[in-house]
């Protein structure tokens, strides 16, 4: 895990970005930095352990990762009851119903289509930060489509 070292609003880790596209990771970190600390991980097999100890408020996880899928990472996060309060947004560059089916069985809080619309993401993230996540099913994917 790499922690963004800049001064931020809170001492607690606010965001974790999990993606193998370093340009996107840095773009998201730059956009999220004014709202809190940002960490990113490229140890995809152990990111759920890193997240459990770091306790981010929100995770942005790419679906297509080497070695393990983002969906599997989200399942691992959700299997830890202590992580129920973490918002999870999945990211994908695919435009298909198969993607929705892939994430439908996982308790996530949204699906973002790449390229990421940063202003829309920031609006959504600010809404999440105002309210604590209430656990399973609090803001699932019902009725959402990639895009």
Backbone as JSON, one array per atom type, in Angstrom:
{
  "sequence": "XXXXXXXXXXXXXXXXXXXXXXXXXXXXXXXXXXXXXXXXXXXXXXXXXXXXXXXXXXXXXXXXXXXXXXXXXXXXXXXXXXXXXXXXXXXXXXXXXXXXXXXXXXXXXXXXXXXXXXXXXXXXXXXXXXXXXXXXXXXXXXXXXXX",
  "N": [[0.85, -1.17, 0.0], [0.48, 2.21, -0.73], [0.62, 5.29, 0.76], [-0.79, 8.42, 0.33], [1.03, 11.26, 0.95], [0.32, 13.91, 1.45], [-0.93, 16.77, 3.3], [-4.08, 16.48, 4.84], [-7.68, 16.55, 5.36], [-8.41, 14.88, 7.5], [-7.07, 12.61, 9.97], [-7.68, 9.98, 9.67], [-7.81, 7.31, 7.3], [-9.36, 7.91, 4.3], [-9.93, 7.16, 1.64], [-9.41, 4.38, -0.59], [-7.83, 3.32, -3.46], [-8.01, 0.9, -5.92], [-6.52, -0.28, -8.55], [-4.95, -1.26, -11.61], [-4.1, 0.53, -13.45], [-1.97, 2.99, -13.43], [-2.04, 5.68, -14.17], [-4.75, 6.35, -14.0], [-5.12, 5.81, -11.26], [-3.51, 7.8, -10.06], [-4.81, 10.07, -11.05], [-7.35, 9.82, -9.86], [-6.54, 9.94, -7.18], [-5.54, 12.55, -7.04], [-7.9, 13.98, -7.48], [-9.46, 13.2, -5.29], [-7.99, 13.88, -3.06], [-8.44, 16.51, -1.83], [-10.59, 15.88, -0.19], [-9.8, 14.06, 1.71], [-7.46, 11.61, 3.09], [-5.68, 9.52, 0.79], [-5.09, 6.26, -0.27], [-3.41, 3.73, -2.14], [-3.32, 0.49, -3.58], [-1.33, -2.07, -4.94], [-1.02, -4.66, -4.46], [-2.86, -6.93, -5.16], [-3.87, -9.43, -4.31], [-3.8, -9.24, -1.56], [-5.18, -7.01, -0.8], [-7.57, -6.85, 0.61], [-6.8, -7.45, 3.21], [-5.13, -5.3, 3.73], [-6.97, -3.21, 3.54], [-8.63, -3.86, 5.69], [-7.0, -3.28, 7.86], [-6.37, -0.6, 7.38], [-8.8, 0.74, 7.2], [-10.52, 2.34, 5.29], [-12.95, 4.87, 4.35], [-14.18, 4.75, 1.92], [-13.88, 2.69, -0.92], [-12.51, 2.43, -4.15], [-12.68, 0.21, -6.67], [-11.28, -1.5, -9.34], [-12.79, -3.67, -11.7], [-11.47, -5.42, -13.47], [-8.58, -6.85, -12.83], [-5.14, -7.93, -12.56], [-4.41, -11.27, -11.58], [-6.46, -11.47, -9.53], [-9.96, -10.81, -9.44], [-11.66, -7.64, -9.23], [-14.21, -7.97, -8.26], [-13.94, -10.25, -6.69], [-12.24, -9.21, -4.73], [-13.98, -7.32, -3.58], [-15.9, -9.09, -2.56], [-14.33, -10.37, -0.62], [-13.81, -8.21, 1.07], [-16.41, -7.66, 1.97], [-16.91, -10.01, 3.33], [-15.8, -9.67, 5.76], [-17.17, -8.66, 8.56], [-16.56, -6.38, 10.02], [-16.02, -4.57, 8.1], [-18.33, -3.67, 6.99], [-19.14, -1.02, 7.0], [-17.75, 0.31, 5.06], [-17.88, 2.05, 2.08], [-18.17, 0.81, -1.23], [-17.21, 1.31, -4.48], [-17.35, 0.03, -7.65], [-15.31, -0.15, -10.61], [-15.29, -0.03, -14.17], [-14.42, -0.67, -17.6], [-15.98, -1.9, -19.35], [-18.96, -2.34, -21.3], [-21.47, -3.86, -20.72], [-24.24, -6.1, -19.98], [-23.3, -8.33, -18.75], [-21.34, -7.47, -17.03], [-22.84, -6.16, -15.04], [-24.19, -8.39, -14.06], [-22.05, -9.75, -13.0], [-21.33, -8.21, -10.76], [-23.68, -8.13, -9.37], [-24.26, -9.95, -7.29], [-22.78, -9.06, -5.18], [-22.34, -6.98, -2.39], [-22.17, -3.95, -3.16], [-21.78, -0.38, -3.63], [-22.12, 0.97, -5.97], [-21.51, 1.26, -9.52], [-19.06, 2.36, -11.61], [-18.49, 3.76, -14.77], [-15.7, 3.63, -16.89], [-14.15, 5.97, -19.06], [-13.71, 7.69, -15.98], [-16.04, 10.0, -14.79], [-15.05, 12.64, -13.27], [-16.14, 15.02, -11.89], [-18.8, 14.13, -11.4], [-18.25, 11.85, -9.89], [-17.04, 13.0, -7.6], [-19.2, 14.44, -6.54], [-20.89, 12.35, -5.85], [-19.26, 10.97, -4.0], [-18.98, 12.91, -1.99], [-21.58, 12.91, -1.03], [-21.7, 10.32, 0.05], [-19.82, 10.6, 2.11], [-21.12, 12.19, 3.91], [-22.94, 10.65, 5.25], [-22.98, 7.78, 7.34], [-22.32, 4.48, 6.18], [-24.72, 1.98, 6.29], [-24.36, -0.74, 6.42], [-24.95, -4.06, 4.96], [-26.71, -3.95, 1.9], [-27.36, -1.24, 1.92], [-27.07, 0.65, -0.08], [-27.31, -0.54, -2.67], [-26.88, -2.01, -6.01], [-29.31, -2.0, -7.37], [-31.18, -1.4, -10.19], [-29.17, 0.06, -11.43], [-26.96, 0.85, -14.11], [-24.01, 0.25, -16.08], [-22.27, 3.2, -16.79]],
  "CA": [[0.0, 0.0, 0.0], [1.18, 3.48, -0.73], [-0.23, 6.32, 1.32], [-0.54, 9.78, -0.15], [1.63, 11.94, 2.1], [-0.05, 15.31, 1.58], [-1.79, 17.15, 4.42], [-5.47, 16.27, 4.47], [-8.7, 16.98, 6.28], [-8.54, 14.0, 8.65], [-5.99, 11.65, 10.15], [-8.16, 8.66, 9.27], [-7.78, 7.05, 5.86], [-10.68, 8.14, 3.75], [-10.13, 6.49, 0.36], [-8.44, 3.44, -1.11], [-8.03, 3.09, -4.89], [-7.43, -0.38, -6.31], [-6.54, -0.36, -10.01], [-3.61, -1.48, -12.15], [-3.8, 1.65, -14.34], [-1.38, 3.99, -12.55], [-2.48, 7.02, -14.56], [-6.07, 6.52, -13.4], [-4.93, 5.86, -9.81], [-3.02, 9.14, -9.69], [-5.86, 11.04, -11.37], [-8.34, 9.72, -8.8], [-5.92, 10.43, -5.94], [-5.48, 14.02, -7.13], [-9.26, 14.49, -7.35], [-10.0, 12.89, -3.96], [-7.1, 14.41, -2.02], [-9.03, 17.58, -1.01], [-11.63, 15.35, 0.7], [-9.22, 13.18, 2.73], [-6.27, 10.83, 2.71], [-5.88, 8.54, -0.28], [-4.1, 5.19, -0.37], [-3.65, 2.83, -3.26], [-2.64, -0.79, -3.4], [-1.13, -2.89, -6.13], [-0.93, -6.05, -3.99], [-4.27, -7.23, -5.33], [-4.26, -10.61, -3.53], [-3.85, -8.93, -0.13], [-5.78, -5.69, -0.57], [-8.62, -6.94, 1.64], [-6.12, -7.36, 4.51], [-4.67, -3.91, 3.85], [-8.16, -2.4, 3.81], [-9.11, -4.16, 7.05], [-6.18, -2.57, 8.84], [-6.37, 0.84, 7.08], [-10.16, 1.22, 7.45], [-10.97, 3.48, 4.48], [-14.4, 5.12, 4.32], [-14.67, 4.4, 0.6], [-12.92, 2.03, -1.81], [-12.78, 2.4, -5.59], [-12.02, -1.03, -7.09], [-11.45, -1.9, -10.74], [-13.25, -5.06, -11.84], [-10.47, -6.21, -14.19], [-7.24, -6.74, -12.25], [-4.36, -9.14, -12.73], [-4.36, -12.25, -10.49], [-7.74, -11.61, -8.84], [-10.88, -9.78, -9.95], [-12.16, -6.67, -8.27], [-15.4, -8.56, -7.65], [-13.46, -11.13, -5.61], [-11.76, -8.32, -3.66], [-15.17, -6.79, -2.91], [-16.46, -10.19, -1.75], [-13.47, -10.56, 0.55], [-14.06, -7.07, 1.96], [-17.73, -7.84, 2.57], [-16.93, -11.18, 4.22], [-15.33, -9.17, 7.04], [-18.27, -7.85, 9.11], [-16.05, -5.09, 10.48], [-15.87, -3.7, 6.93], [-19.66, -3.33, 6.47], [-19.34, 0.43, 6.9], [-16.94, 0.83, 3.95], [-18.53, 2.16, 0.77], [-17.39, 0.24, -2.33], [-17.6, 1.62, -5.86], [-16.61, -0.76, -8.64], [-15.03, 0.6, -11.84], [-15.12, -0.91, -15.32], [-14.43, -0.07, -18.93], [-16.87, -2.74, -20.16], [-20.33, -1.84, -21.48], [-22.34, -5.02, -20.97], [-25.05, -6.63, -18.9], [-22.48, -9.34, -18.06], [-20.65, -6.77, -15.94], [-23.83, -6.01, -13.97], [-24.41, -9.72, -13.47], [-20.84, -10.08, -12.23], [-21.32, -7.5, -9.48], [-25.01, -8.16, -8.76], [-24.29, -10.74, -6.07], [-21.85, -8.5, -4.19], [-22.89, -5.79, -1.75], [-21.39, -2.76, -3.49], [-22.57, 0.84, -3.59], [-22.23, 1.57, -7.28], [-20.65, 0.83, -10.62], [-18.62, 3.52, -12.39], [-18.0, 3.47, -16.11], [-14.49, 4.34, -17.31], [-13.38, 6.88, -18.23], [-14.46, 8.18, -14.83], [-16.5, 11.39, -14.79], [-14.57, 13.09, -11.96], [-17.1, 15.87, -11.16], [-19.91, 13.29, -10.93], [-17.71, 11.01, -8.82], [-16.85, 13.82, -6.41], [-20.53, 14.72, -6.0], [-21.34, 11.09, -5.23], [-18.4, 10.7, -2.85], [-19.34, 13.85, -0.93], [-22.84, 12.43, -0.44], [-21.35, 9.17, 0.88], [-19.08, 11.02, 3.3], [-22.03, 12.86, 4.84], [-23.73, 9.65, 5.97], [-22.31, 6.49, 7.51], [-22.93, 3.35, 5.5], [-25.47, 1.24, 7.3], [-24.18, -2.18, 6.29], [-25.4, -4.72, 3.74], [-27.91, -3.52, 1.21], [-27.71, 0.16, 2.19], [-27.11, 1.45, -1.32], [-26.88, -1.52, -3.67], [-26.89, -1.72, -7.45], [-30.6, -2.16, -7.99], [-31.55, -0.42, -11.2], [-28.03, 0.79, -12.0], [-26.33, 0.31, -15.31], [-22.73, 0.91, -16.28], [-22.33, 4.38, -17.64]],
  "C": [[0.89, 1.23, 0.0], [0.21, 4.52, -0.21], [0.18, 7.66, 0.77], [-0.1, 10.61, 1.06], [1.17, 13.37, 2.31], [-0.94, 15.55, 2.8], [-3.24, 17.05, 3.97], [-6.39, 16.67, 5.6], [-8.68, 16.16, 7.57], [-7.33, 13.09, 8.76], [-6.39, 10.26, 9.69], [-8.08, 8.53, 7.74], [-9.19, 7.14, 5.32], [-10.94, 7.3, 2.51], [-9.03, 5.47, 0.09], [-8.81, 3.17, -2.57], [-7.29, 1.82, -5.26], [-7.6, -0.52, -7.82], [-5.12, -0.56, -10.49], [-3.21, -0.4, -13.15], [-3.29, 2.81, -13.48], [-1.78, 5.42, -12.91], [-3.84, 7.31, -13.94], [-5.95, 6.64, -11.88], [-4.49, 7.25, -9.38], [-4.04, 10.23, -9.99], [-6.94, 11.02, -10.28], [-7.8, 10.26, -7.47], [-5.89, 11.95, -5.93], [-6.88, 14.62, -6.92], [-9.81, 14.31, -5.94], [-9.23, 13.54, -2.82], [-7.71, 15.56, -1.21], [-10.08, 17.09, -0.01], [-11.07, 14.46, 1.8], [-8.0, 12.46, 2.23], [-6.62, 9.78, 1.68], [-4.75, 7.54, -0.24], [-4.41, 4.39, -1.62], [-2.8, 1.59, -3.06], [-2.49, -1.48, -4.73], [-0.84, -4.34, -5.74], [-2.36, -6.59, -3.97], [-4.73, -8.45, -4.53], [-4.41, -10.31, -2.04], [-4.55, -7.62, 0.18], [-6.87, -5.74, 0.49], [-8.01, -6.9, 3.03], [-5.66, -5.92, 4.78], [-5.85, -3.01, 4.21], [-8.68, -2.62, 5.22], [-8.3, -3.42, 8.1], [-6.22, -1.06, 8.63], [-7.73, 1.49, 7.33], [-10.56, 2.44, 6.62], [-12.48, 3.67, 4.62], [-15.0, 4.65, 3.01], [-13.55, 3.75, -0.2], [-13.42, 2.12, -3.25], [-11.98, 1.22, -6.14], [-12.34, -1.33, -8.54], [-11.9, -3.35, -10.79], [-12.16, -5.93, -12.45], [-9.07, -5.94, -13.66], [-6.47, -8.01, -12.55], [-4.43, -9.99, -11.45], [-5.68, -12.5, -9.79], [-8.67, -10.52, -9.36], [-11.26, -8.82, -8.83], [-13.4, -7.17, -7.56], [-14.99, -9.47, -6.49], [-12.92, -10.29, -4.45], [-12.95, -7.77, -2.87], [-15.83, -7.87, -2.05], [-15.65, -10.42, -0.48], [-13.67, -9.44, 1.57], [-15.38, -7.29, 2.7], [-17.82, -9.06, 3.48], [-16.43, -10.83, 5.62], [-16.39, -8.22, 7.59], [-17.81, -6.49, 9.61], [-15.9, -4.09, 9.33], [-17.23, -3.33, 6.32], [-19.86, -1.84, 6.25], [-18.55, 1.08, 5.78], [-17.79, 0.88, 2.68], [-17.6, 1.55, -0.28], [-18.02, 0.66, -3.65], [-16.72, 0.8, -6.78], [-16.43, 0.1, -9.89], [-14.83, -0.41, -12.97], [-15.08, -0.11, -16.61], [-15.34, -0.87, -19.87], [-18.29, -2.2, -20.16], [-21.28, -3.01, -21.7], [-23.14, -5.4, -19.75], [-24.27, -7.68, -18.11], [-21.75, -8.72, -16.88], [-21.61, -6.59, -14.76], [-24.1, -7.33, -13.28], [-23.24, -10.12, -12.58], [-20.86, -9.44, -10.85], [-22.65, -7.59, -8.73], [-25.05, -8.91, -7.43], [-23.39, -10.22, -4.97], [-22.46, -7.2, -3.66], [-21.97, -4.6, -2.01], [-22.35, -1.57, -3.62], [-22.67, 1.56, -4.92], [-21.23, 1.0, -8.25], [-20.35, 2.05, -11.47], [-18.07, 3.07, -13.73], [-16.74, 4.29, -16.39], [-14.69, 4.85, -18.72], [-14.28, 7.5, -17.15], [-14.79, 9.66, -15.01], [-16.17, 11.94, -13.41], [-15.54, 14.02, -11.24], [-18.28, 15.05, -10.62], [-19.46, 12.39, -9.79], [-17.58, 11.81, -7.53], [-18.19, 14.17, -5.75], [-21.05, 13.5, -5.24], [-20.57, 10.8, -3.95], [-18.75, 11.63, -1.7], [-20.64, 13.45, -0.26], [-22.57, 11.23, 0.48], [-20.69, 9.61, 2.19], [-19.96, 11.72, 4.34], [-22.8, 11.87, 5.72], [-22.91, 8.38, 6.15], [-23.06, 5.41, 6.74], [-23.55, 2.46, 6.56], [-25.37, -0.26, 7.14], [-24.8, -2.73, 5.03], [-26.71, -4.15, 3.2], [-28.25, -2.05, 1.37], [-27.8, 1.0, 0.94], [-26.68, 0.6, -2.5], [-27.04, -1.06, -5.1], [-28.25, -1.8, -8.1], [-30.89, -1.02, -8.96], [-30.39, 0.35, -11.81], [-27.51, 0.08, -13.23], [-24.97, 0.97, -15.46], [-22.92, 2.12, -17.15], [-22.78, 5.55, -16.97]]
}
